Amino acid sequence: MSADVAVLGAGMHPWGKWGRDFVEYGLAAARAALRDAGLAWTDIQFVAGADTIRSGYPGFVAGATFAQALGWSGARVSSCYAACASGAQAMNIARAQILAGLADVALVVGAEAAPKGFFTPVGGDRPDDPDWLRFRLLGATNPIYFALYARRRMALHGATRDDFAAVKIKNARHGLHNPNARYRKEVTAADVAASPVVADPLRLLDICATSDGGAAVVLSSLDFARRNGAGTPVRIPAISTVTPTFPNTVLEMPNFATDSSVAVEPPARPFRAAIAAAAYEEAGLGPEDLSLAEVYDLSTALELDWYEDIGLCEPGEAERLLRDGVTSLGGRVPVNPSGGLASFGEAIPAQAIAQVCELTWQLRGQAGERQVMGARAGIAVNQGLFGHGSAIIAVT
């Protein structure tokens, strides 16, 4: 049995700081995806919503919230929260419904109205919550976490601040051509160097912002796609949502200690590499088959780690790939042709879905000036807290 589902439609609400309700962003993205698919809302049989915990009760039941906003239709619904992997988890739920024969066509939606500044703990006293404790007890904000990884990369592989700045320069250049991106301007090394230090060695322009935004995709069975005249749609043959394997010897927030490997050998692959490897295995592809990649650049340093995690190069070689232009538009495997989080910022429930929107437009040849020529296969990867992660492969 084929595990492929078709991407019939993709839609987004532009990222920014709009100051409106997150439902408005999700509704705009959903309607855009439906138009792209050539379907009416009443054609949808299943709705998967990616939750946001900052928007109160409606955010915790995002699937039903978006279904109500579109107009109650009797469609089945789900809601899920998996931190930054929420959108991918929602897509996986919709895909499973389709492959199980419980629905022919599904709508997946995620949207966020993010606070100003970097993310802070959700209100209230929760001393039994490790994520609350890492903010309140350790003072470990997200940028501190990103900086720990940057320092690790510098110590292990000799990365420099100039290498980190080069990632920002590349992604800003890509984002210039994306109408949905929040930041659309060239950035120079001098700009990065002049931005304030947030968590040494990372400066403000090394770290992604928090943003409002929304994204949606319409997924269907291949039979439904053919019946509706889709021809040869973009297909998703694999979605990986694996968890870490004990002992997890690489730091993962909110935990600030790793599992001991004194008595048990560490796994062959660390967590992030295992996420991508599981997707490759399911799809029957490898990194050598990729035309492009959308990776989760919470910081410039983390993007370099992802090059190695998705198999574009061996550990320690990411800086060389970047310097040689391999991961830039026109290179062998452009990474973040959308502009990445560097150009968008974080809109947590939407961003994994937005990555798939970009893959879809690239594989259709609809990405305009940021088009990767001859694109045939792409991967989108991200990592949420608490052992969540995802890798989605799209092909044409």
Secondary structure, 3 states (H helix, E strand, C coil): CCCCEEEEEEEEEEEECCCCCHHHHHHHHHHHHHHHHCCCHHHCCEEEEECCHHHHHHHHCHHHHHHHHHCCCCCEEEEECCHHHHHHHHHHHHHHHHHCCCCCEEEEEEEECCCCCCCCCCCCCCCCCHHHHHHHCCCCCHHHHHHHHHHHHHHHHCCCHHHHHHHHHHHHHHHCCCCCCCCCCCCCHHHHHHCCEEECCEEHHHECCECEEEEEEEEECHHHHHHCCCCCCEEEEEEECCCCCCCCCCCCCCCCCCCCCCCCCCCCCCHHHHHHHHHHHHHCCCHHHCCEEECCCCEHHHHHHHHHHCCCCCCCCHHHHHHCCCCCCCCCCCECCCCHHHHHCECHHHHHHHHHHHHHHHHHCCCHHHCCCCCCEEEEEEECCCCCEEEEEEEC
